[in-house]
């Protein structure tokens, strides 16, 4: 795999992650627990979809189709998002835990990419870093709040964490271009990222009184990066592209 | 503060006080049964004054700041935000608003009426001459 192919692999998984979790989180719009939270969660979902568009634009510059075509015309097996991002929103505890686990990984990924040798990506990472930092502040505040809330809130958060955990490990599924990206100093690699991620989330979960599942039970839900998805992704894509499909040539 | 005083009297309404009602069978509202409100102050750039922009509902200051960011700093430029529990705002009474009646007439207190620019200009011209 040459460095351009490796770079595309990286950009696809990042863009697809952002688009799919952005779409999922936007499903809370109008039904969030309180008005302020509804607005905050919707706004962050919008941020993620915006970030995905910028990443698709980088792919377009590398010869792939334009952002709309990439977002709206591919089938599930052509998507490279981690399976974590495509799971249904569930109850708010699950959406919050997913938001927490995913956004910390995403913040650290962008943090490292600020020094990427691929300048267009480094510039994008610098631009988005602050935005994602807020997303993690929002997530960790909620996790602490509910982890330290009452028995019910703590039990719900723990059970959501257990449910999401192996899917979250799937974020760090390694791609074929891994070594090339490291050699070219484009990206630090998924293993390094996962270690940073664990170091970042562990103290927050401890403070919240929540326990990371025992290591003996860890089984990363891999496959997403290679186009293997749960049955939840295709219906999401069908819904997301419903309007686009009516008239793909329409100018909005 | 007002809250603590309320513990000693049943009501500020003298008619309720005179009625000597028995409140023993009424459950008081639990605290945080509803989130409290926080007043939000927005600063556009460092050194500028924080301006009041509105309120948010939140269980504590930390979450109030999170919400203030999305409600009031989502668009436009922001350097800093403050949140202050609304219960700590002390206000004048509208009943007394006649104390402000003559304020609009006191234009001599408004620096806009000073002819200072003319004097500065005059001074500069004199210096140059």
Contacts between the chains, C-beta under 8 A, distances in Angstrom:
chain1	res1	chain2	res2	distance
A	34	B	35	7.2
A	34	B	57	6.3
A	35	B	57	7.3
A	36	B	56	5.3
A	36	B	57	5.9
A	36	B	58	6.9
A	36	B	67	4.0
A	36	B	70	7.3
A	36	B	71	6.3
A	37	B	67	7.3
A	39	B	67	7.8
A	39	B	70	5.5
A	39	B	71	6.3
A	40	B	66	6.6
A	40	B	67	6.0
A	40	B	69	7.8
A	40	B	70	3.9
A	40	B	71	7.9
A	43	B	70	5.1
A	43	B	74	5.7
A	44	B	70	8.0
A	134	B	69	6.4
A	137	B	66	6.7
A	138	B	66	5.4
A	141	B	62	5.7
A	141	B	63	6.1
A	141	B	66	5.7
A	145	B	59	7.3
A	145	B	60	7.9
A	145	B	63	6.8
